[in-house]
Amino acid sequence: MRIGIDVGGTFTDLVLMDDKGRFNYVKTPTTHKDLAMGVLNGIADILEISGQSLQLTYSIAHGTTIGTNAIVEGKGSKVGLITTEGFEDVLEIRRVARPKDAAYDFEVDNPPPLVPRYLRKGITERINSKGEVVVPLGEDSVRQAVEFFKELGIEAITISLLFSFLNSTHERRVAEICQEIYPKAKISLSSEICPEFREYERTCTTVMNSYLGPVIAEYMDNLIKCLNAKYGDVNLHIMQSNGGSMSVEMAETHAANLINSGPAAGAMATAFIAELVGSKLAVGADMGGTTFDISIIDGGVPRSTTWGGVTNYPIKLPMIDIRTIGAGGGSIAWVDELGVLNVGPQSAGSEPGPACYNKEGKLPTVTDANLVLKRLNPEFFNEGKQRLYPEKAYEAVKANIAEKMGLSVEEGALGIIKIVNANMAKGISASSVERGYDLREFILVTLGGACNLHAAEIAMELHIPKVIVPPMCGVLSAVGLLVADIQHDYVTTISKREQDLQPHELLSKFQELEDIGIQQLKKEGVKREDVAVEWSSDLRYDGQSWELNIPITAVSSVDLLDIEDIRSNFHKAHQKAYSYSNPDEMLEFVNLRVRVNGKTPQVILPYYSDAPSPLDKAEKEKRTVWLETGPTEIPIYDLILLGPKTALYGPCLIEERVSTTFIPQGCSCLVDKYMNLVITIEDLL
């Protein structure tokens, strides 16, 4: 039995899969004052529904946005930085560039460094570009810096010395001195967190690890303590931003790996559903209460990057490439001083929540707009566990939108839906069309409790021909946690031209990283036969500034290492990326990367034989819903009464335990054997 737990900004979602492949799922409000309480509430609910005991659980996989929230809200730890003397201002200088999304806005500047100037201390030492010690470590300068941090009550210390990715002896000795003088502080070494070249990115990534470390550790320790007190020992793994999970012990020392933990689970779920329906290209559209997370599935796997970032702080770690915008069910609608309607990025969250929650929230949100338009059933929200108050939503839209714009309340609500749909479509376009993808070749997979009311209209705007609404779509990110393998990434910088690199040296470096990864998986209880290994290298033409990551087949001997095949694959990738390649150019091997996967038991959704349902039997009611053409009476169907091969036509609504799907005019819907709702945009056929 396995449990997936996704803690979002509004709801905490849980999915339980038992040993017979049966699924149970629940949504419970996220408890922001103590996130562990929301998790415990959800576990209690799902165990009661399933009739299971937590002692029978094989593992619990947990995804969280606590790291991202700490960065966005500026609530990380107080960090001190120890670096090579003369390099204290690397975080300030950055790359002498303005924020990419505000290059021409003179009122916008880069965010302040996570470590202020007075907490950045240079020490006596120097290692050169060959990894050789040029200036011995001055331990007195280290002790002075640590004593200073101790006096100020610093919570975490980052150690990032020049060229430590080639020779980490000085960093390790500095860490020992830190432990001797100030054992309370959490230590992060750049040679462990980000052992590759590029000084600014390496330092910033390691500082981010320190910034989040105590926050993550406090949450994890509290959660484990609560779980152990109530249920005994549990096997808990945490979702990483690279699409794999790791043990709690690893998570506490590698906190930067948890940025985008929750959205990464959504991307894995999208890939899982895309494979299920036979599509290699998909857009994952994860609309929760606070944000809208976009992932691209290319070739059946999520698109990844080693250049992620949150609010313009670069994170140089392997991660799924996810774009997040402030467009969720709780996104607040507002009218600016020019009388223009806006939606988001501010969110009402779960406390106080949308106005219709009747929890002191007075501002209109996307959820309120859908309720005003009667696209939501106030008596069947979250299985009827949470009552909605239409009159509160009506009052909020009227006072804050309709009266200010001279519109009817329903017109104001329709305007909110149009704006948020346009925002989401723009976000998807930036992640796909602007990178050369043709969305006519894609499917759109919906995730999150709010997305199904908007997905078909977004697909129509972007010319995506099909939308897949999976079963359990409202909690699908939690399913992605069950799909994810235990995974670790390792990297080393070699920076050698191909003529200077011997095949046996290349093989030795790869095998060294592979052995480290396999040993780590062994510590986490993974059997050797369940381990899969992937090699790759960051390559570039000699003299280039940037590199491309090229997969390399893992081999056991030099004879099997095909350098010509690596060259050929790089030229093809360069041609695809830049419409240019030169097979006569010298290549440089910059970084070598190894990914180890500890395979988890396969997740299989149940499927059913064809059993089309008469629509009159599945119809719950007819309801007057506001559409673009005005108030229209449309049928409302119960998903549980729709059998495989049942065909429906818009406009209509399909209600399910934790989500509602809107099928507009001009769209058809077919229930497939997995109980996916396959919505087809008829005009695009």
C-alpha positions in Angstrom: 0.0 0.0 0.0 1.3 3.5 -0.9 0.2 7.0 -0.1 0.9 10.2 -2.1 0.6 13.5 -0.3 0.7 16.8 -2.1 0.6 19.9 0.1 -0.7 22.9 -2.0 -1.4 26.5 -1.2 -5.2 25.8 -0.6 -5.7 22.1 -0.3 -3.7 19.1 0.8 -4.4 16.2 -1.5 -3.9 12.5 -0.6 -4.1 9.4 -2.8 -3.9 5.8 -1.4 -3.3 2.8 -3.6 -3.7 -0.6 -2.0 -2.0 -3.8 -3.0 -4.9 -4.7 -5.3 -4.5 -1.5 -7.3 -7.6 0.2 -5.8 -7.5 4.0 -5.3 -8.9 6.2 -2.6 -8.4 9.9 -2.4 -9.3 13.0 -0.3 -8.8 16.7 -0.2 -8.4 18.5 3.1 -7.7 22.3 3.7 -4.0 23.1 4.0 -3.3 24.3 7.5 -0.8 27.1 7.0 0.0 27.7 10.7 1.1 24.1 11.0 1.3 22.2 7.6 1.8 18.9 9.4 -1.7 19.1 10.9 -3.3 19.2 7.4 -1.2 16.2 6.5 -2.3 14.3 9.6 -5.9 15.3 9.0 -5.7 14.0 5.5 -4.1 10.7 6.5 -6.8 10.1 9.1 -9.5 10.8 6.5 -8.1 8.5 3.8 -7.4 5.7 6.3 -11.0 5.9 7.4 -12.4 5.9 3.8 -10.2 3.0 2.7 -10.5 1.0 6.0 -6.7 0.5 5.9 -4.0 0.8 8.6 -0.9 2.9 8.1 1.2 0.0 9.4 0.5 -1.7 6.1 2.0 1.1 4.1 5.0 0.3 1.9 5.9 4.0 1.6 4.6 7.6 1.8 5.7 10.0 -0.9 5.3 13.7 0.0 5.4 16.7 -2.3 5.4 20.2 -0.8 5.6 23.9 -1.8 7.2 24.9 1.5 10.5 25.7 -0.2 9.1 27.8 -2.9 6.8 29.6 -0.5 9.7 30.5 1.8 11.6 32.1 -1.1 8.6 34.0 -2.5 7.6 35.2 1.0 11.1 35.9 2.1 10.8 33.7 5.1 14.0 31.6 4.8 16.8 31.3 7.3 19.5 33.8 8.2 22.6 32.7 6.3 26.3 33.5 6.5 28.6 33.0 3.5 32.2 32.0 3.7 34.1 32.4 0.4 37.5 33.0 -1.0 38.9 36.4 0.0 38.1 38.9 -2.8 35.0 37.1 -4.0 32.6 38.3 -1.3 30.5 40.2 -3.9 29.8 37.4 -6.4 26.1 37.3 -5.2 25.8 41.1 -5.7 27.6 41.3 -9.1 25.6 38.4 -10.5 26.2 38.4 -14.3 25.8 42.2 -14.6 22.4 41.7 -16.1 18.9 43.0 -15.3 15.9 40.6 -14.8 15.0 38.9 -18.1 11.3 39.7 -17.7 11.9 43.4 -17.0 14.9 44.3 -19.2 13.4 47.6 -20.3 11.6 48.6 -17.0 13.8 51.1 -15.2 11.8 50.8 -12.0 12.6 47.1 -11.6 15.9 45.8 -10.2 17.2 42.3 -9.3 16.1 41.0 -5.9 18.5 41.6 -3.1 21.1 38.8 -2.4 19.9 36.2 0.1 23.0 37.0 2.1 23.6 40.7 2.9 27.1 42.2 2.5 28.0 42.1 6.2 27.3 38.4 6.4 29.6 37.6 3.5 33.1 36.8 4.8 36.2 36.2 2.7 38.9 33.8 4.1 42.6 33.3 3.2 42.9 30.4 0.7 43.2 29.9 -3.0 42.9 26.9 -5.4 43.6 27.5 -9.1 41.8 26.3 -12.2 43.7 23.0 -12.2 42.6 22.2 -8.7 46.0 22.9 -7.2 46.5 24.7 -3.9 48.1 28.1 -4.5 47.4 29.7 -1.1 47.1 27.4 1.9 44.0 27.7 4.0 44.3 30.3 6.7 42.4 28.7 9.6 42.5 31.8 11.8 40.5 33.7 9.2 37.9 30.9 9.2 37.6 30.9 13.0 37.1 34.7 13.0 34.3 34.4 10.4 32.5 31.5 12.3 32.8 33.3 15.7 31.2 36.4 14.1 28.3 34.3 12.7 27.9 32.6 16.1 27.6 36.0 17.9 24.9 37.0 15.5 22.9 33.7 15.8 23.2 32.7 12.1 21.1 29.6 11.4 23.0 28.3 8.4 26.5 28.7 6.9 27.3 28.4 3.2 30.8 27.5 2.2 31.6 28.3 -1.4 35.3 28.6 -2.3 36.9 29.2 -5.7 37.4 26.0 -7.8 36.2 23.8 -4.9 34.4 21.6 -7.5 37.9 20.5 -8.6 39.4 20.2 -5.1 37.2 20.2 -2.1 39.8 19.8 0.6 39.6 23.4 1.8 35.8 23.4 1.9 35.7 20.2 3.9 38.3 21.6 6.4 36.3 24.9 6.8 33.2 22.7 7.5 35.1 20.9 10.2 36.0 24.2 11.9 32.4 25.4 11.7 31.2 22.2 13.4 33.8 22.6 16.1 33.0 26.3 16.9 29.3 26.4 16.0 27.7 22.9 15.8 24.2 24.4 15.9 24.5 25.9 12.4 23.5 23.9 9.4 26.4 23.7 6.9 26.1 23.6 3.1 29.2 23.0 0.9 29.2 24.0 -2.8 31.3 21.0 -3.6 28.5 18.8 -2.4 25.4 20.8 -3.4 26.5 22.1 -6.8 30.0 20.7 -7.8 30.3 22.4 -11.2 31.8 25.5 -12.7 30.2 29.0 -12.9 30.9 30.8 -9.7 27.8 32.9 -9.3 25.3 30.1 -10.0 27.2 27.6 -7.8 27.3 30.1 -4.9 23.7 31.1 -5.3 22.5 27.5 -5.4 24.4 26.6 -2.3 23.2 29.8 -0.5 19.6 28.8 -1.5 20.3 25.4 0.1 21.3 27.1 3.3 18.4 29.6 3.1 15.9 26.7 2.9 17.7 24.1 5.0 16.5 25.0 8.5 13.0 25.7 7.3 12.7 22.3 5.5 14.4 20.5 8.5 12.0 22.1 11.0 9.0 21.0 8.9 10.3 17.5 8.3 11.3 16.9 11.9 7.8 18.1 13.1 6.0 15.9 10.5 8.1 12.8 11.4 7.6 13.4 15.1 3.8 13.7 14.6 3.6 10.7 12.4 5.7 8.5 14.7 3.7 9.6 17.7 0.4 8.6 16.1 1.4 5.7 13.8 4.9 4.5 14.7 7.8 4.4 12.2 6.9 5.4 8.6 8.8 5.1 5.4 8.6 8.7 4.1 10.2 10.0 0.9 10.1 13.6 -0.3 9.5 14.7 -3.9 12.4 16.5 -5.6 12.2 19.1 -8.4 13.9 16.7 -10.8 10.9 14.3 -10.8 12.3 11.7 -8.3 12.0 11.3 -4.6 14.6 11.1 -1.8 14.7 10.1 1.8 13.9 12.6 4.6 17.6 12.5 5.7 18.8 13.5 2.2 16.0 16.2 2.0 17.2 17.9 5.1 20.8 18.4 3.7 19.7 19.0 0.1 16.8 21.5 0.6 17.4 23.3 -2.7 16.4 20.1 -4.5 12.8 20.5 -3.1 12.0 23.8 -4.9 9.0 23.0 -7.2 8.5 19.7 -5.4 4.8 19.7 -5.7 4.6 20.9 -9.4 7.2 18.3 -10.3 4.8 15.6 -9.1 2.2 17.1 -11.4 4.6 16.9 -14.4 5.2 13.2 -13.6 1.5 12.6 -13.4 1.1 14.3 -16.8 3.7 12.0 -18.4 2.0 9.0 -16.8 -1.4 9.9 -18.3 0.1 10.9 -21.7 1.7 7.4 -21.9 -1.6 5.8 -20.9 -3.4 7.4 -23.9 -0.5 6.9 -26.3 0.7 10.5 -26.7 4.4 11.6 -26.7 3.6 15.3 -26.6 1.5 16.8 -23.9 1.0 20.0 -21.9 0.4 19.5 -18.2 -2.0 22.2 -16.9 -2.1 22.1 -13.1 -4.5 24.7 -11.7 -4.8 24.7 -7.9 -6.1 27.2 -5.5 -3.1 29.6 -5.8 -1.0 28.9 -8.9 -1.2 27.5 -12.5 1.8 25.2 -13.2 2.7 24.4 -16.8 4.9 21.4 -17.8 5.8 20.2 -21.3 6.0 16.4 -22.0 8.3 15.8 -25.0 9.0 12.2 -26.1 7.0 10.9 -23.2 9.1 12.5 -20.5 8.9 15.9 -18.8 11.1 18.6 -20.3 14.0 19.2 -17.9 16.6 21.9 -17.3 19.7 22.6 -15.1 18.9 26.3 -15.1 15.9 26.7 -13.0 15.1 29.7 -10.8 12.6 31.2 -8.4 12.0 35.0 -8.5 15.3 35.6 -10.4 17.5 33.5 -8.0 19.2 30.9 -10.3 19.2 27.3 -9.1 21.9 25.3 -10.9 20.4 21.8 -10.3 18.7 19.3 -12.5 14.9 19.9 -12.4 11.7 19.6 -14.4 11.2 22.7 -16.5 8.0 24.2 -15.0 6.5 27.6 -15.5 4.3 28.9 -12.7 1.9 31.9 -12.9 -0.5 33.3 -10.3 -3.7 31.9 -11.8 -5.6 29.6 -9.5 -9.1 29.1 -8.2 -8.3 31.5 -5.3 -6.7 34.2 -7.6 -8.2 37.6 -6.7 -9.9 39.7 -9.3 -9.4 43.5 -9.1 -10.0 46.7 -11.1 -6.9 49.0 -11.4 -6.9 52.8 -11.4 -7.5 52.9 -15.1 -10.7 50.8 -14.8 -9.1 47.6 -16.3 -10.0 44.2 -14.9 -7.1 42.1 -13.6 -6.9 38.6 -12.1 -4.1 37.5 -9.8 -1.3 37.0 -9.0 -2.5 37.6 -5.5 -4.5 34.7 -4.0 -7.0 34.3 -1.2 -5.5 30.9 -0.4 -7.4 28.7 2.0 -7.5 31.2 4.8 -9.6 33.3 4.4 -10.2 31.8 1.0 -12.6 33.0 -1.7 -15.6 35.1 -0.6 -17.9 32.1 -1.1 -16.1 30.2 1.6 -17.7 32.6 4.1 -14.4 32.8 6.1 -14.0 36.6 6.2 -12.8 36.7 2.6 -14.4 39.7 0.9 -12.6 39.9 -2.4 -13.8 38.1 -5.5 -11.8 35.2 -6.9 -12.0 32.8 -9.9 -14.0 30.3 -7.8 -16.5 33.0 -6.9 -16.9 33.9 -10.6 -17.6 30.2 -11.5 -20.1 30.0 -8.7 -21.9 33.2 -9.9 -22.1 31.7 -13.4 -23.5 28.5 -11.7 -20.8 26.4 -13.2 -20.1 25.1 -9.6 -22.6 23.3 -7.4 -22.5 25.0 -4.0 -23.9 21.8 -2.4 -21.3 19.4 -4.0 -18.0 21.2 -3.6 -15.3 18.8 -2.4 -17.8 16.0 -2.1 -20.2 18.3 -0.2 -17.8 18.5 2.7 -17.4 22.2 2.2 -20.5 24.3 1.6 -20.2 27.3 -0.7 -22.2 30.5 -0.3 -23.4 31.9 -3.7 -24.7 35.1 -2.1 -21.2 35.9 -0.7 -19.7 35.4 -4.2 -22.4 37.5 -5.8 -21.8 40.4 -3.3 -18.0 40.2 -3.8 -18.2 40.3 -7.6 -20.9 43.1 -7.5 -19.0 45.4 -5.1 -15.5 45.0 -6.4 -16.0 44.3 -10.2 -19.4 44.9 -11.6 -20.2 48.3 -10.0 -16.7 49.7 -10.8 -17.0 48.7 -14.4 -20.7 49.4 -15.1 -21.5 45.7 -15.8 -24.0 43.2 -14.5 -22.7 40.8 -11.9 -22.8 37.9 -14.4 -20.9 40.0 -17.0 -18.3 40.8 -14.4 -17.9 37.1 -13.6 -17.6 36.2 -17.3 -14.9 38.9 -17.6 -13.0 37.3 -14.7 -13.1 33.9 -16.5 -12.0 35.4 -19.8 -9.0 37.1 -18.1 -7.8 34.1 -16.2 -8.2 31.9 -19.3 -6.1 34.4 -21.3 -3.4 34.4 -18.6 -3.2 30.6 -18.6 -3.2 30.4 -22.4 -0.4 33.0 -22.5 1.6 31.0 -20.0 1.3 27.8 -22.0 2.2 29.6 -25.2 5.4 31.0 -23.5 6.4 27.4 -22.5 5.7 25.8 -25.8 5.1 27.9 -28.9 7.9 30.3 -28.0 10.3 27.3 -27.9 9.3 26.0 -31.3 6.6 23.5 -30.4 3.4 23.2 -32.5 0.5 22.9 -30.1 -1.7 21.3 -32.7 0.4 18.1 -32.1 -0.2 18.2 -28.3 -2.8 17.1 -25.9 -3.7 19.1 -22.8 -3.8 17.1 -19.6 -5.7 18.7 -16.7 -4.6 18.6 -13.0 -5.8 20.3 -9.9 -9.4 20.8 -8.7 -10.0 24.1 -10.7 -8.6 23.3 -14.1 -11.4 21.3 -15.6 -13.7 24.3 -15.7 -11.3 26.2 -17.9 -9.3 23.6 -19.9 -11.5 23.2 -23.0 -11.8 27.0 -23.5 -8.0 27.3 -23.1 -7.5 24.5 -25.7 -9.8 26.2 -28.1 -7.8 29.4 -27.8 -4.5 27.6 -28.3 -5.7 25.2 -31.1 -4.9 22.2 -29.0 -7.2 19.5 -30.5 -7.7 17.3 -27.4 -8.1 17.7 -23.6 -7.6 14.7 -21.3 -9.4 14.9 -18.0 -8.1 12.0 -16.0 -9.9 10.2 -13.1 -8.8 11.7 -9.8 -7.7 14.8 -11.8 -8.3 17.0 -8.8 -5.6 15.1 -6.9 -3.5 14.0 -9.8 -0.3 15.5 -8.5 -0.6 13.1 -5.6 -0.8 10.3 -8.1 2.4 11.6 -9.7 4.1 11.1 -6.3 3.3 7.4 -6.5 4.7 7.2 -10.0 8.0 8.8 -9.2 11.1 6.7 -8.6 13.7 7.4 -5.9 16.2 9.4 -7.8 19.6 11.2 -7.4 21.7 13.3 -9.8 25.4 13.7 -9.7 27.7 16.0 -11.7 31.4 16.7 -12.1 33.1 19.4 -14.1 36.1 18.2 -16.3 36.2 21.0 -18.9 38.4 19.2 -21.4 38.6 19.2 -25.2 38.0 15.9 -26.8 41.5 15.6 -28.0 42.8 16.0 -24.4 40.3 13.5 -23.0 41.1 9.8 -23.0 38.2 7.3 -23.2 39.3 5.5 -20.1 39.3 8.8 -18.1 35.8 9.5 -19.3 34.6 6.0 -18.3 36.4 6.3 -14.9 34.6 9.6 -14.1 31.2 8.2 -15.0 31.7 5.0 -13.0 32.9 7.0 -10.0 29.7 9.0 -10.0 27.6 5.9 -10.7 29.1 4.1 -7.7 28.3 7.0 -5.4 24.7 7.0 -6.6 24.2 3.2 -6.2 25.6 3.3 -2.7 23.1 6.1 -1.8 20.2 4.0 -3.2 21.4 1.0 -1.2 21.2 3.1 2.0 17.6 4.0 1.1 16.7 0.3 0.8 16.8 -0.1 -3.0 17.9 -3.5 -4.3 20.6 -3.5 -7.0 18.2 -5.1 -9.6 15.8 -2.2 -9.2 18.5 0.4 -10.0 18.6 2.1 -13.4 21.5 4.4 -14.4 21.6 7.2 -17.0 24.7 9.0 -18.2 24.9 12.4 -20.0 27.4 15.1 -20.7 27.2 18.9 -21.2 29.0 19.5 -24.5 29.9 22.6 -26.5 32.0 23.6 -29.4 35.4 24.8 -28.2 35.2 28.5 -27.5 31.4 28.6 -27.0 29.9 30.1 -23.8 27.0 27.6 -23.3 26.6 23.9 -23.6 24.0 21.3 -24.6 23.2 18.2 -22.5 23.7 15.0 -24.6 22.6 11.5 -23.3 25.3 8.9 -23.4 24.7 5.1 -23.2 26.0 3.7 -19.9 28.7 1.0 -20.6 31.0 -1.2 -18.6 34.2 -1.0 -20.6 36.2 1.4 -22.8 35.6 -0.7 -25.9 31.9 0.0 -25.7 32.3 3.8 -25.3 31.6 5.2 -28.7 33.0 8.8 -28.9 32.0 9.2 -32.5 28.4 8.4 -31.6 28.5 11.1 -28.9 29.9 13.6 -31.4 27.2 12.8 -33.9 24.4 13.2 -31.3 25.8 16.6 -30.2 25.9 17.9 -33.8 22.3 16.8 -34.3 21.2 18.4 -31.1 23.0 21.6 -32.0 21.4 21.7 -35.4 18.0 21.3 -33.8 18.5 24.0 -31.2 20.3 26.6 -33.3 19.7 25.5 -37.0 23.5 25.3 -37.2 26.2 22.6 -36.7 29.8 22.1 -37.8 31.1 18.5 -37.6 34.7 19.8 -38.2 34.7 21.8 -34.9 36.5 20.6 -31.8 34.2 19.6 -29.0 34.6 20.3 -25.3 33.3 18.0 -22.6 32.3 20.4 -19.8 30.3 18.5 -17.2 29.6 14.8 -16.8 26.3 13.8 -15.3 24.9 10.6 -13.8 21.3 9.9 -12.7 20.5 6.9 -10.7 16.9 5.7 -10.3 15.5 3.3 -7.7 12.5 1.8 -9.4 9.3 1.9 -7.4 6.4 -0.6 -8.0 4.4 0.2 -11.1 1.2 2.2 -10.8 -1.6 0.9 -13.0 -4.9 2.6 -13.3 -7.9 0.2 -13.5 -9.6 -0.1 -16.8 -13.0 -1.2 -17.8 -14.8 -2.9 -20.7 -17.1 -0.8 -22.9 -20.4 0.0 -21.2 -21.9 3.2 -22.7 -24.5 4.8 -20.4 -27.8 6.3 -21.5 -27.3 10.0 -20.8 -30.8 10.4 -19.2 -29.7 7.9 -16.6 -26.4 9.8 -15.8 -28.1 13.2 -15.7 -28.3 14.7 -12.3 -30.3 17.8 -13.2 -30.6 20.6 -15.7 -29.3 24.0 -14.6 -29.3 27.5 -16.1 -25.6 28.4 -16.5 -24.2 31.6 -17.8 -22.3 31.2 -21.1 -20.9 33.7 -23.6 -24.3 33.7 -25.3 -26.2 34.4 -22.0 -28.1 32.2 -19.6 -28.6 28.7 -21.0 -30.1 25.6 -19.5 -27.6 22.7 -19.8 -27.5 19.1 -18.5 -25.4 18.3 -15.4 -24.0 14.7 -15.5 -22.5 12.6 -12.7 -19.2 11.1 -13.7 -19.6 8.0 -11.7 -22.7 7.1 -13.8 -20.9 7.5 -17.1 -19.5 4.2 -18.5 -16.7 3.7 -21.0 -17.5 4.7 -24.6 -20.2 7.1 -23.4 -20.4 10.2 -25.7 -21.4 13.6 -24.6 -21.7 17.0 -26.4 -21.3 20.5 -25.1 -22.5 22.6 -23.5 -22.7 20.5 -20.4 -21.1 20.0 -17.0 -19.7 16.8 -15.5 -19.5 16.7 -11.7 -17.1 14.4 -9.8 -16.1 14.1 -6.2 -13.4 16.8 -6.2 -13.8 18.6 -9.5 -16.2 19.8 -12.1 -15.6 19.7 -15.9 -17.1 22.2 -18.3 -17.6 21.2 -21.9 -18.4 24.2 -24.0 -20.4 24.5 -27.2 -18.4 23.0 -30.2 -16.7 20.3 -28.1 -17.5 16.6 -27.7 -16.5 14.2 -25.0 -15.8 10.5 -24.9 -15.2 8.4 -21.8 -12.3 6.0 -22.4 -11.6 2.6 -20.8 -9.6 4.3 -18.0 -12.5 6.7 -17.3 -10.5 9.6 -18.8 -12.8 12.3 -20.2 -11.4 12.8 -23.7 -12.6 16.2 -24.9 -12.3 16.9 -28.6 -12.4 20.5 -30.0 -14.5 19.7 -33.1 -13.5 22.9 -35.0 -9.9 21.7 -34.9 -10.4 18.3 -36.5 
